Amino acid sequence: MARLSYKIKDFDLHVRRSRTGLGLFTESEIPKGSCIIEYKGVPLTEKQEEESNSRYLFEINSRKTIDGAPRWNTARYINHSCRPNCEPNIYKGRIYIHARRKIKPGEELNYDYGINYFKQIFKGNCLCEKCKPSKPVKKAKADSARAAAARTRSKKVSAPKAKKKRA
């Protein structure tokens, strides 16, 4: 792979509603390998890291973790995907997000959060494009309601039998 550039280019990025809440979208085409944005945050001590309930912790190395929760960290809106179009890269103690492939205008930016985050926070329930159900949720509910109604109609409904008393 070609050597990565860590100079952030000026892309037209916007935070807006996505399938999983808020997401970061591009309004301009992003070429493969481009440095899109830096994931910024407040450095934490080990004690602060252990006590933190933040979902935006990013471990740079065994001694340094940052909390990307402040709203001025626009990169915090990049969501998880099992089939990501971006990837984080650590360079000189800073986190840069690069494009893994060409990203089209209107596309949501995403990267793989990793197995530990997935197990602890998502509890194994992924909502990314790759993992979403093939049927829309509303249609699936309607289909299951129709199937249940059909099963009810096809069953013979009979009154409960009375118990016979023995003399």
Backbone bond lengths (Angstrom), bond angles and torsions (degrees), N, CA, C in turn:
res aa  C-N    CA-C-N  psi(-1)  N-CA   C-N-CA  omega(-1)  CA-C   N-CA-C  phi
1 M - - - 1.448 - - 1.521 108.90 -
2 A 1.306 116.17 146.06 1.459 121.59 179.76 1.522 110.01 -66.11
3 R 1.301 115.31 155.48 1.458 121.60 179.09 1.534 109.60 -65.18
4 L 1.333 115.82 133.56 1.459 120.86 -177.59 1.521 111.77 -79.08
5 S 1.309 115.94 144.49 1.453 122.31 173.61 1.524 107.20 -96.85
6 Y 1.316 117.23 138.99 1.456 121.45 179.43 1.525 111.53 -108.05
7 K 1.310 115.61 21.06 1.456 121.25 175.45 1.530 106.95 -92.89
8 I 1.325 116.17 117.45 1.468 120.88 -176.82 1.518 109.33 -72.35
9 K 1.324 114.81 127.67 1.458 120.38 178.81 1.523 109.70 -89.40
10 D 1.305 116.22 160.54 1.456 121.56 -176.09 1.532 110.81 -89.88
11 F 1.338 115.67 88.80 1.453 120.99 178.15 1.521 108.81 -100.47
12 D 1.320 116.28 152.78 1.455 123.20 -179.69 1.531 108.31 -86.13
13 L 1.347 117.29 95.97 1.464 123.14 -176.24 1.526 110.32 -110.47
14 H 1.335 116.28 141.37 1.458 121.37 -179.59 1.523 110.70 -138.43
15 V 1.339 116.00 140.45 1.459 122.23 173.89 1.524 107.17 -89.80
16 R 1.342 116.17 128.67 1.467 120.38 176.04 1.527 109.50 -156.75
17 R 1.325 115.76 176.25 1.459 121.85 -178.15 1.523 111.17 -60.21
18 S 1.329 114.26 139.19 1.460 120.48 175.27 1.520 107.91 -133.09
19 R 1.287 116.17 -177.89 1.465 122.26 179.93 1.530 111.87 -59.91
20 T 1.322 117.31 -31.05 1.465 121.94 -174.83 1.525 113.33 -109.69
21 G 1.305 118.97 15.62 1.467 122.19 -179.41 1.519 109.58 127.74
22 L 1.324 116.22 -118.75 1.461 120.64 174.45 1.520 108.91 -101.22
23 G 1.309 116.73 145.95 1.456 121.28 179.73 1.515 110.41 -141.90
24 L 1.322 116.45 166.55 1.459 122.53 178.43 1.523 108.07 -104.93
25 F 1.331 115.93 123.09 1.457 122.74 -176.65 1.521 110.13 -118.51
26 T 1.317 116.25 152.51 1.458 121.01 176.84 1.528 109.28 -105.32
27 E 1.308 115.26 141.98 1.464 120.81 175.75 1.530 110.34 -106.10
28 S 1.329 116.04 -0.16 1.457 120.54 177.76 1.525 108.52 -128.45
29 E 1.314 116.70 158.31 1.463 120.60 178.69 1.528 108.95 -71.64
30 I 1.333 115.69 138.47 1.464 121.53 178.64 1.521 107.79 -116.83
31 P 1.331 117.53 118.44 1.468 120.12 179.56 1.532 112.18 -70.21
32 K 1.314 116.37 152.73 1.463 123.10 177.03 1.527 109.64 -55.57
33 G 1.333 116.79 135.78 1.459 122.63 176.48 1.519 114.58 85.51
34 S 1.318 118.38 -5.08 1.468 121.21 -178.30 1.525 111.46 -70.27
35 C 1.335 115.62 144.31 1.455 121.89 173.85 1.528 106.75 -83.45
36 I 1.327 117.00 115.78 1.459 121.88 -171.16 1.523 112.34 -92.04
37 I 1.331 116.31 -49.78 1.458 121.19 -172.26 1.521 109.23 -160.93
38 E 1.325 116.53 159.46 1.466 121.47 175.50 1.518 108.27 -104.18
39 Y 1.337 116.48 136.35 1.463 122.10 174.62 1.517 106.04 -85.68
40 K 1.326 116.41 111.41 1.465 121.24 -175.79 1.515 110.07 -109.74
41 G 1.335 115.51 162.28 1.448 119.15 177.35 1.507 112.26 178.95
42 V 1.312 114.69 -176.36 1.449 123.33 -178.62 1.527 108.97 -91.18
43 P 1.353 118.25 126.19 1.468 119.65 177.15 1.536 110.50 -65.84
44 L 1.316 116.92 141.20 1.459 121.80 -179.15 1.518 111.48 -115.90
45 T 1.327 115.89 148.81 1.458 120.50 171.13 1.527 106.69 -79.63
46 E 1.321 116.94 168.81 1.472 120.05 178.83 1.518 110.96 -60.15
47 K 1.337 116.50 -41.13 1.465 121.38 -179.46 1.534 110.17 -64.28
48 Q 1.329 117.57 -45.04 1.465 121.27 178.57 1.529 110.99 -62.22
49 E 1.314 115.90 -39.07 1.466 120.55 179.83 1.524 110.86 -62.79
50 E 1.330 116.92 -43.61 1.466 121.18 -179.64 1.520 112.09 -66.86
51 E 1.335 117.43 -34.98 1.460 121.87 -177.92 1.535 113.03 -85.40
52 S 1.313 116.65 -13.60 1.458 120.87 -174.84 1.525 112.44 -72.15
53 N 1.330 115.50 141.44 1.461 122.08 174.11 1.523 110.68 -106.91
54 S 1.313 117.02 11.59 1.457 122.28 -176.19 1.525 110.74 -68.19
55 R 1.339 115.24 144.37 1.468 121.06 175.21 1.522 110.87 -95.46
56 Y 1.326 117.21 5.43 1.461 121.42 -174.22 1.527 112.72 -112.44
57 L 1.329 117.34 22.42 1.465 120.55 179.23 1.518 109.46 -73.94
58 F 1.324 115.77 136.21 1.456 120.95 178.79 1.517 107.09 -131.95
59 E 1.331 116.72 114.95 1.460 121.46 -179.29 1.518 109.71 -82.62
60 I 1.326 115.35 121.09 1.461 120.74 179.10 1.523 109.59 -85.90
61 N 1.319 115.83 -44.62 1.469 122.11 173.89 1.528 107.36 -155.66
62 S 1.311 117.91 -174.48 1.464 120.80 -175.62 1.525 112.81 -64.90
63 R 1.317 117.76 -18.51 1.463 120.98 -178.85 1.528 113.95 -107.73
64 K 1.320 117.98 -10.64 1.462 119.49 -174.39 1.531 111.79 -133.90
65 T 1.336 114.40 125.39 1.458 122.77 175.46 1.517 107.47 -132.91
66 I 1.333 116.40 141.72 1.460 119.31 175.87 1.522 109.60 -118.04
67 D 1.321 115.22 151.21 1.458 121.59 176.60 1.521 106.88 -104.37
68 G 1.313 116.78 110.68 1.457 122.57 -177.38 1.515 113.54 -89.10
69 A 1.331 118.37 19.31 1.464 121.94 -177.15 1.533 115.87 -66.69
70 P 1.346 120.18 -30.02 1.475 117.77 -178.45 1.532 111.74 -56.03
71 R 1.326 115.57 141.21 1.466 120.47 -176.57 1.524 112.91 -65.08
72 W 1.324 118.64 -18.55 1.458 119.63 177.42 1.522 111.57 -72.77
73 N 1.314 117.81 -9.44 1.464 122.26 175.14 1.530 108.34 -88.21
74 T 1.317 116.66 87.47 1.464 121.53 -177.15 1.523 111.92 -60.78
75 A 1.317 118.28 -28.86 1.465 121.97 -179.02 1.526 112.23 -65.83
76 R 1.326 117.61 -15.87 1.475 120.51 179.21 1.518 111.57 -64.28
77 Y 1.323 117.70 -19.03 1.459 122.00 -178.43 1.532 113.31 -85.17
78 I 1.325 117.20 -0.32 1.467 120.18 176.55 1.524 107.47 -76.03
79 N 1.311 116.22 120.22 1.466 121.84 -176.29 1.524 112.68 -88.37
80 H 1.334 114.38 170.78 1.468 122.70 178.68 1.525 111.08 -79.65
81 S 1.312 115.80 147.45 1.455 121.99 168.60 1.520 108.66 -149.66
82 C 1.321 115.58 142.84 1.465 120.89 174.77 1.531 110.52 -77.76
83 R 1.323 116.70 -13.77 1.460 122.93 176.03 1.538 106.83 -128.57
84 P 1.356 116.78 73.04 1.465 121.24 -170.65 1.527 114.74 -75.04
85 N 1.345 114.49 156.81 1.461 120.15 174.31 1.533 111.09 -106.57
86 C 1.335 116.62 -3.92 1.475 122.39 178.21 1.522 109.84 -131.39
87 E 1.334 115.05 168.67 1.452 120.15 173.46 1.519 109.34 -149.70
88 P 1.345 116.47 142.14 1.457 119.23 176.62 1.531 110.12 -83.39
89 N 1.323 115.87 142.77 1.462 121.67 176.43 1.524 107.94 -132.71
90 I 1.325 116.15 134.30 1.458 121.30 179.91 1.522 107.92 -98.01
91 Y 1.335 114.32 127.43 1.462 120.71 -178.25 1.525 108.16 -141.87
92 K 1.327 116.36 119.44 1.467 123.29 -179.86 1.530 111.92 52.40
93 G 1.329 115.45 44.80 1.462 121.33 175.87 1.514 114.98 74.41
94 R 1.329 118.07 13.17 1.463 122.25 178.99 1.522 108.69 -124.93
95 I 1.330 116.29 155.74 1.463 121.42 -176.34 1.526 109.14 -110.50
96 Y 1.320 114.79 122.17 1.461 121.13 179.40 1.525 108.49 -116.99
97 I 1.328 115.86 143.48 1.458 121.25 178.71 1.530 107.89 -104.78
98 H 1.343 116.13 123.73 1.464 122.75 -179.29 1.530 110.51 -114.89
99 A 1.310 115.56 152.42 1.470 121.37 177.01 1.528 109.66 -78.42
100 R 1.312 117.75 128.03 1.465 122.32 177.05 1.520 111.59 -80.67
101 R 1.317 114.76 -24.69 1.459 121.82 -179.85 1.524 107.79 -150.05
102 K 1.323 116.47 176.17 1.464 119.78 176.28 1.533 107.87 -67.26
103 I 1.333 116.14 130.44 1.463 121.53 -179.09 1.519 108.41 -110.95
104 K 1.322 115.20 127.10 1.466 121.59 -175.93 1.524 111.23 -82.60
105 P 1.344 116.85 154.39 1.469 120.26 175.50 1.532 110.97 -57.89
106 G 1.333 116.39 139.32 1.461 121.81 -179.44 1.515 113.93 89.85
107 E 1.333 117.84 -8.36 1.461 121.83 -177.53 1.530 110.79 -81.89
108 E 1.332 115.59 144.96 1.461 120.95 176.23 1.530 109.36 -81.16
109 L 1.323 116.54 139.40 1.467 121.41 176.81 1.529 108.07 -84.11
110 N 1.331 116.28 139.90 1.452 120.55 179.00 1.519 110.64 -156.77
111 Y 1.319 115.48 155.69 1.465 121.51 173.43 1.518 108.64 -145.29
112 D 1.323 116.86 166.17 1.457 123.04 -178.15 1.528 108.33 -80.84
113 Y 1.326 117.17 119.90 1.463 121.86 -177.84 1.525 112.92 -73.74
114 G 1.304 118.42 -16.43 1.461 120.94 179.96 1.521 112.29 101.65
115 I 1.307 115.89 156.56 1.461 122.83 -173.27 1.529 112.80 -65.17
116 N 1.341 118.33 -38.41 1.469 119.96 -178.83 1.525 111.53 -63.70
117 Y 1.328 116.73 -46.85 1.460 121.38 178.63 1.528 109.75 -62.51
118 F 1.315 115.63 -42.98 1.462 121.60 -179.12 1.529 111.11 -57.78
119 K 1.318 117.19 -45.69 1.460 121.31 -178.67 1.527 112.21 -71.40
120 Q 1.344 117.63 -41.88 1.462 121.06 -175.85 1.520 112.86 -75.97
121 I 1.313 118.08 -44.90 1.458 121.52 -173.21 1.528 112.20 -94.69
122 F 1.314 117.78 -48.86 1.462 121.11 -176.86 1.520 112.98 -79.81
123 K 1.320 117.66 -17.61 1.468 122.78 -177.89 1.529 111.89 54.04
124 G 1.340 115.66 34.57 1.454 121.76 176.88 1.518 115.29 80.96
125 N 1.336 118.23 2.46 1.469 121.60 -179.80 1.524 109.67 -101.86
126 C 1.296 117.06 101.18 1.457 121.97 -178.28 1.525 110.08 -98.38
127 L 1.337 116.63 136.02 1.463 121.67 -179.93 1.523 112.44 -112.52
128 C 1.321 117.77 14.74 1.466 119.89 -177.36 1.535 110.48 -70.52
129 E 1.323 116.40 167.27 1.470 122.00 -178.28 1.520 112.25 -55.94
130 K 1.330 117.15 -38.64 1.471 120.66 -178.36 1.533 111.09 -66.72
131 C 1.326 116.41 -36.91 1.463 120.67 -172.62 1.518 114.68 -97.05
132 K 1.334 118.42 -9.36 1.465 119.80 -176.83 1.525 110.35 -63.55
133 P 1.332 116.55 153.08 1.467 119.45 179.15 1.526 110.89 -62.54
134 S 1.323 116.27 149.65 1.463 119.77 -177.96 1.522 112.13 -71.54
135 K 1.341 117.67 -27.96 1.465 121.26 177.24 1.521 108.88 -95.50
136 P 1.323 117.90 143.20 1.469 119.60 172.30 1.522 109.45 -62.75
137 V 1.310 118.09 147.92 1.461 122.78 -174.31 1.526 111.60 -60.04
138 K 1.329 118.87 -44.65 1.470 121.24 -177.64 1.519 111.07 -61.30
139 K 1.328 117.25 -43.05 1.455 121.13 -179.28 1.528 109.95 -66.41
140 A 1.324 117.37 -40.12 1.454 120.77 -179.78 1.518 110.13 -62.37
141 K 1.353 117.96 -40.07 1.463 120.76 178.47 1.524 110.04 -65.45
142 A 1.320 117.10 -43.14 1.464 121.16 -179.95 1.532 110.17 -63.41
143 D 1.325 116.99 -43.16 1.461 121.14 179.11 1.526 110.82 -61.88
144 S 1.329 117.45 -43.05 1.461 119.88 -178.61 1.526 110.71 -69.09
145 A 1.349 117.91 -33.39 1.468 121.02 177.31 1.521 110.28 -66.71
146 R 1.344 116.23 -41.93 1.472 119.97 177.99 1.524 110.75 -64.59
147 A 1.307 116.83 -41.33 1.471 120.80 -179.94 1.527 110.54 -64.26
148 A 1.338 116.77 -40.98 1.465 120.43 179.00 1.520 110.42 -64.68
149 A 1.342 116.96 -41.22 1.469 120.97 178.54 1.524 110.40 -63.62
150 A 1.324 117.34 -40.45 1.467 121.50 179.27 1.520 110.52 -64.80
151 R 1.320 117.80 -40.21 1.463 121.38 178.65 1.526 110.13 -63.98
152 T 1.334 116.73 -40.23 1.464 120.95 -179.46 1.514 110.31 -65.40
153 R 1.339 116.82 -42.01 1.469 120.24 179.76 1.524 111.46 -66.18
154 S 1.314 118.16 -35.13 1.452 120.33 -175.10 1.524 113.18 -79.14
155 K 1.330 117.82 -19.32 1.461 120.22 179.12 1.526 109.54 -81.76
156 K 1.321 115.17 142.43 1.454 119.12 174.95 1.517 107.34 -82.02
157 V 1.306 113.94 126.03 1.460 118.64 178.85 1.511 107.61 -99.50
158 S 1.298 116.19 123.79 1.465 119.66 -179.96 1.521 108.92 -127.31
159 A 1.296 114.45 155.86 1.462 119.72 179.45 1.517 108.55 -72.83
160 P 1.318 115.94 148.27 1.470 117.78 177.70 1.516 111.30 -60.68
161 K 1.306 116.82 143.06 1.457 120.87 -179.11 1.519 109.07 -78.62
162 A 1.338 113.39 141.70 1.465 119.38 178.39 1.518 108.15 -79.87
163 K 1.307 114.30 145.23 1.463 118.56 178.79 1.528 109.03 -78.91
164 K 1.299 115.46 139.11 1.459 120.61 177.96 1.515 109.01 -85.33
165 K 1.306 113.67 136.84 1.458 117.91 177.41 1.500 107.82 -90.65
166 R 1.297 116.05 139.34 1.454 120.56 176.40 1.513 109.10 -92.92
167 A 1.269 114.14 137.65 1.462 118.51 -178.37 1.497 111.51 -92.71
